[in-house]
């Protein structure tokens, strides 16, 4: 019988005293398993037959849910997904939560929804869909196609229309399948922004047969790129179109230029919720420190709303250039530098900030969190895309004299086994 679903979406099954991870299972299911052996030191199995379905099991809304590895929670009702993800965050941070800590659920603020007025492409396409994808090239009896990998596999699954991907990106995928020879292409990445779509063809040689003069697909402006085996990204046509992400900044909106290699959160509505929450928690500030700043997605909207000065750092030079350029265009005072935040770096510019924003990658910011006492921020807002790493970092913040004041689980990937943990910390 399935015991529970773990962060990431795999279900835990106890069998003959061993722990087995299974995809697409639901707590309470009685299953017949086909063992797949160990992967990364963990026993894995796949469902051969559902002997007795759990009362929590629902009909998956996607016809390829059992084969595709893109969504781990298709067999659980949406309302239960929010409860499940909130539970992951609460469980991870349980030793840090005090009686007056605010714990919010993983659902969305329905009042923030805006009906489409026809002026914004993304709005008309649905802002809760995923806007960033990577398709892999595969072939079957019908020919070559673009799809997502099956769980624990490098075999892509064919699908007519992905229910969690923005309709505009489904249209892009279908256009590419019908107009581009896929045999020499390894994969395709695409990101949908407010005023256009970056499309990156990943292949060892330049795809010269692509008609890069095509600059409009399904009503959306597109910019074509080629990324080679050395991960160098080049435009397939010029002049290069610059596309933007529109973000909330207090009672107004700002736009950030986003390139094909720049990181953006995979879902627009959730990103807006994240940014609004940061602005609410931060309040009125004059000095912002932003470590792991990316292109300024979190700090620049806060600075635009408050008039604060930004001191930011990031390892990726391209992201630092983008953050600096965006700040300059928005007339925001910002110092953005390249720094390896996992090693020793110059901490002086970040001392005494009104708010320190930490948005590390999945492995967290263990070394940095051990040194927070030296930075003395008045508030810390941390975004953790891995709840276990986030809770570990939180314990280090507590050891540095900070107290957890608020905690939020934010679901940026509905139907996926992923949740963001947002936490607010203040000195004791």
C-alpha positions in Angstrom: 0.0 0.0 0.0 1.2 3.5 -0.8 2.0 5.5 2.4 2.6 9.0 1.3 3.8 11.3 -1.5 7.2 12.8 -1.0 8.4 16.2 -2.2 9.2 15.9 -5.8 6.0 13.8 -6.4 7.2 10.2 -6.0 5.1 8.0 -3.7 6.6 5.9 -0.9 5.8 2.2 -0.8 7.1 -0.2 1.9 7.6 -3.7 0.5 9.3 -6.5 2.4 10.9 -4.0 4.7 12.4 -1.9 1.9 11.3 1.5 0.7 10.4 1.8 -2.9 9.6 5.0 -4.9 6.8 4.9 -7.4 5.5 7.5 -9.9 1.8 8.3 -10.4 0.7 6.6 -7.2 -1.7 7.9 -4.6 -1.8 7.4 -0.8 -4.0 4.4 0.0 -3.5 2.7 -3.4 -2.9 -1.0 -3.3 -0.5 -1.7 -6.2 1.2 -4.5 -8.0 4.6 -3.3 -8.8 7.2 -4.1 -11.5 10.6 -3.4 -9.9 13.1 -1.2 -11.9 16.1 -1.6 -9.7 18.1 1.1 -8.0 18.5 4.6 -9.3 20.8 7.0 -7.4 20.9 4.5 -4.6 17.1 4.3 -4.2 14.8 1.4 -5.2 12.3 2.3 -7.8 9.2 0.5 -9.2 6.5 1.2 -11.7 2.8 0.4 -11.4 2.0 -2.9 -13.2 -1.6 -2.8 -11.9 -3.7 -0.8 -9.5 -5.2 -3.6 -7.4 -7.3 -1.3 -5.3 -7.6 2.4 -6.0 -7.4 4.9 -3.1 -10.4 7.0 -2.5 -8.1 10.0 -3.2 -7.3 8.8 -6.7 -9.0 10.7 -9.5 -9.1 10.3 -13.3 -6.0 12.1 -14.7 -7.1 15.1 -16.9 -4.1 14.3 -19.3 -4.4 11.3 -21.6 -0.7 10.6 -21.4 -0.3 11.2 -17.6 0.7 7.7 -16.9 3.5 7.8 -19.4 4.8 11.4 -19.3 7.2 12.5 -16.6 6.2 16.2 -16.8 3.5 16.1 -14.0 3.8 13.9 -10.9 0.4 14.7 -9.4 -2.1 14.1 -12.2 -4.0 11.5 -10.2 -4.7 13.8 -7.2 -7.4 16.4 -7.1 -6.2 20.0 -7.5 -7.4 21.1 -4.1 -5.5 18.2 -2.5 -2.4 19.1 -4.4 -2.3 22.5 -2.6 -2.9 20.8 0.8 -0.1 18.3 0.0 2.4 20.9 -1.0 1.6 23.1 2.0 2.2 20.0 4.1 5.6 19.4 2.6 6.7 22.9 3.6 5.2 22.7 7.1 6.8 19.4 7.7 10.2 20.6 6.5 10.1 23.7 8.7 8.3 22.2 11.7 11.2 22.7 14.1 11.4 26.4 13.2 7.7 27.3 13.3 6.6 29.1 16.5 3.0 29.5 17.6 2.6 32.9 16.0 4.2 32.1 12.7 2.0 32.7 9.8 1.6 29.7 7.6 -0.2 30.2 4.2 -1.3 27.6 1.9 -0.1 26.8 -1.6 -3.2 28.0 -3.4 -3.5 31.2 -5.4 -5.0 34.5 -4.3 -8.1 34.4 -6.5 -8.7 38.1 -6.0 -5.5 38.9 -8.0 -6.9 37.2 -11.1 -7.5 39.7 -14.0 -9.8 39.0 -16.9 -8.2 39.2 -20.3 -8.7 42.6 -22.0 -7.1 41.5 -25.3 -4.1 43.8 -24.7 -1.6 41.3 -23.3 -0.7 38.2 -25.1 0.1 36.3 -22.0 -3.1 37.3 -20.2 -5.2 36.0 -23.1 -3.2 32.7 -23.1 -3.8 32.1 -19.4 -1.2 33.3 -16.8 -1.3 30.1 -14.8 0.1 27.9 -17.5 3.8 27.1 -17.7 5.6 29.5 -19.9 9.1 27.9 -20.0 9.6 24.5 -21.6 12.2 22.1 -23.0 11.0 19.5 -25.5 13.2 16.6 -26.6 13.3 15.2 -30.1 12.1 11.6 -30.6 10.6 9.5 -33.4 7.9 6.9 -33.7 5.9 5.3 -36.5 4.3 8.7 -37.1 7.6 10.4 -37.6 9.7 12.9 -35.6 8.1 14.9 -32.8 8.9 17.0 -29.7 7.9 15.7 -26.3 8.7 15.4 -22.6 10.7 12.5 -21.1 8.9 9.7 -19.4 9.8 9.2 -15.7 13.4 8.1 -15.1 13.8 7.7 -18.9 15.3 9.4 -21.9 12.3 8.4 -24.0 10.1 11.3 -25.0 6.3 10.9 -25.0 4.2 12.2 -27.9 1.3 14.4 -27.0 -1.2 16.4 -29.0 -1.5 19.3 -26.6 0.0 19.6 -23.1 -2.6 20.8 -20.6 -0.1 22.6 -18.3 1.8 24.4 -21.0 0.7 27.8 -22.3 -1.5 27.4 -25.4 1.0 29.7 -27.3 3.8 27.2 -26.6 1.7 24.3 -27.7 1.1 26.2 -31.0 4.9 26.8 -31.3 5.6 23.1 -30.8 3.1 22.1 -33.4 4.5 24.6 -35.9 8.0 23.4 -35.3 7.0 19.7 -35.8 5.4 20.6 -39.2 8.0 23.1 -40.5 11.4 22.1 -39.3 13.4 18.9 -39.9 14.0 17.6 -36.4 16.5 14.8 -37.2 19.6 17.0 -36.6 18.1 18.8 -33.5 18.5 17.4 -30.0 16.0 19.5 -28.1 14.1 22.8 -28.2 13.7 25.3 -25.4 11.1 28.1 -25.4 10.1 30.9 -23.0 6.9 32.9 -23.4 7.1 36.5 -22.3 4.7 39.4 -22.4 5.6 40.5 -25.9 7.1 37.5 -27.6 8.7 34.1 -27.4 12.3 33.0 -27.4 12.8 29.7 -29.3 16.2 28.0 -28.8 17.2 25.1 -31.1 19.8 22.9 -29.3 21.9 21.1 -31.9 25.5 20.4 -32.6 25.6 22.3 -35.9 23.9 25.5 -37.0 20.3 24.6 -38.3 20.7 26.5 -41.6 17.5 24.9 -43.0 15.4 26.8 -40.5 13.4 29.7 -42.1 14.4 32.2 -39.4 12.5 34.9 -41.3 9.4 33.5 -39.7 8.9 36.0 -36.9 5.3 35.4 -36.0 3.6 32.2 -34.8 0.0 32.0 -33.7 0.0 35.8 -33.4 3.2 35.9 -31.2 6.5 37.6 -32.1 9.3 35.0 -32.0 13.1 35.3 -31.9 15.0 32.2 -33.1 18.3 31.1 -31.4 20.8 28.3 -31.9 22.6 26.8 -28.9 25.6 24.6 -29.7 27.3 21.7 -27.9 29.4 24.3 -25.9 26.2 25.9 -24.7 26.8 29.1 -26.6 23.6 30.7 -27.7 23.6 32.7 -31.0 20.7 34.5 -32.8 19.6 32.9 -36.1 18.5 36.3 -37.4 19.1 40.0 -36.7 18.1 42.5 -35.6 17.5 40.6 -32.4 14.1 41.2 -30.8 14.1 42.0 -27.1 11.2 40.6 -25.1 10.0 41.6 -21.6 8.4 40.2 -18.5 5.9 42.6 -16.9 6.0 42.6 -13.1 4.1 44.2 -10.3 5.9 47.1 -8.5 3.6 48.4 -5.8 0.6 50.1 -7.4 2.2 50.0 -10.9 4.0 47.7 -13.3 7.5 47.5 -14.7 9.1 45.4 -17.4 12.3 43.5 -17.4 14.1 42.6 -20.6 14.7 38.8 -20.6 17.1 37.0 -22.9 17.1 33.4 -24.1 19.6 32.3 -21.4 18.1 34.4 -18.5 16.2 32.5 -15.8 12.5 33.3 -15.3 10.1 31.5 -13.1 8.2 29.0 -15.1 4.7 30.4 -14.4 3.8 34.0 -14.7 0.9 34.2 -12.2 2.9 32.5 -9.5 5.9 34.7 -10.1 3.7 37.8 -9.6 2.4 36.3 -6.4 6.0 35.7 -5.2 7.0 39.3 -6.0 3.8 40.7 -4.3 4.6 38.7 -1.2 8.1 40.0 -1.1 6.9 43.6 -1.3 4.4 43.0 1.4 6.9 41.4 3.8 9.6 43.9 3.0 7.5 47.1 3.6 9.2 50.4 3.2 12.9 50.0 2.6 15.9 52.1 1.5 18.6 49.5 1.0 18.1 46.1 -0.6 20.7 43.3 -0.7 19.9 40.7 -3.4 22.1 37.6 -3.4 21.6 35.1 -6.3 19.9 38.1 -8.0 19.5 36.7 -11.5 18.2 39.4 -13.8 16.7 41.3 -10.9 13.3 39.6 -10.9 12.7 40.1 -7.2 14.7 43.1 -6.1 14.1 45.5 -9.0 10.3 45.5 -8.6 10.7 46.2 -4.9 13.2 49.0 -5.6 10.8 50.5 -8.2 8.0 50.4 -5.6 10.0 51.9 -2.8 12.8 54.0 -4.4 15.4 51.8 -2.6 18.9 51.3 -3.7 19.9 47.7 -4.7 23.2 45.9 -4.1 23.1 42.6 -6.0 25.3 39.7 -6.8 25.1 36.6 -9.0 27.6 34.0 -10.4 26.3 34.2 -14.0 27.9 37.2 -15.8 25.1 37.3 -18.4 22.5 37.6 -15.6 24.5 40.4 -13.9 24.7 42.3 -17.2 20.9 41.9 -17.6 20.2 43.0 -14.1 22.4 46.1 -14.5 20.8 46.9 -17.9 17.3 46.5 -16.5 18.1 48.7 -13.5 19.6 51.4 -15.7 16.6 51.4 -18.0 14.2 51.7 -15.0 16.4 54.5 -13.4 17.0 52.4 -10.3 20.2 52.9 -8.4 21.8 49.4 -8.4 25.2 47.9 -8.1 25.2 44.4 -9.6 28.4 42.3 -9.5 29.6 38.9 -10.4 30.4 36.8 -7.3 30.6 33.2 -6.4 28.2 33.2 -3.4 29.2 29.6 -2.5 32.8 30.7 -1.8 34.3 33.8 -0.1 33.3 37.1 -1.6 33.3 40.8 -0.7 30.5 41.2 1.8 30.9 44.9 2.6 28.3 46.2 0.1 25.6 44.0 1.6 26.1 44.9 5.3 23.2 46.5 7.1 20.5 46.1 4.4 16.9 46.8 5.3 16.0 43.5 3.6 18.2 40.8 2.3 16.7 38.6 -0.5 18.1 35.1 -0.8 17.0 33.1 -3.8 19.6 30.3 -4.1 19.5 27.3 -6.5 18.2 23.9 -5.4 21.2 23.1 -3.2 20.5 26.1 -1.1 23.0 28.6 0.5 24.5 26.7 3.4 27.8 28.5 3.5 26.3 31.9 3.1 23.7 31.3 5.8 26.4 30.5 8.3 27.8 34.0 7.8 24.6 36.1 8.0 25.5 37.6 11.4 28.3 39.5 9.6 25.8 41.1 7.2 23.3 42.2 9.9 20.2 42.6 7.6 17.0 43.9 9.3 15.0 41.3 7.5 15.7 38.3 5.4 13.4 36.9 2.8 14.4 33.5 1.5 13.0 31.6 -1.4 13.8 27.9 -1.4 13.0 25.7 -4.4 14.0 22.6 -2.4 12.1 22.5 0.9 14.7 20.3 2.6 17.5 22.7 1.7 15.4 25.6 2.7 14.7 24.1 6.1 18.4 23.4 6.6 19.3 26.9 5.7 16.6 28.1 8.1 18.2 26.3 10.9 21.4 28.1 10.1 19.6 31.4 10.1 18.2 30.6 13.5 21.7 29.8 14.8 22.7 33.2 13.5 20.1 34.9 15.7 17.1 35.2 13.3 13.6 34.0 14.0 11.1 32.7 11.5 8.3 35.3 11.3 6.3 34.0 8.3 6.2 31.0 6.0 4.4 30.4 2.7 4.2 27.5 0.3 3.8 28.8 -3.2 2.8 26.5 -6.1 4.5 27.6 -9.2 4.0 24.3 -11.0 0.5 22.9 -10.7 0.4 19.1 -11.2 4.1 18.9 -10.7 5.8 17.7 -7.5 7.4 21.0 -6.9 6.7 23.8 -4.4 8.5 27.0 -3.4 9.0 27.8 0.3 9.0 31.5 1.1 10.2 32.5 4.5 10.6 35.8 6.4 13.2 36.1 9.1 13.9 38.9 11.6 16.5 39.3 14.4 15.5 37.9 17.8 
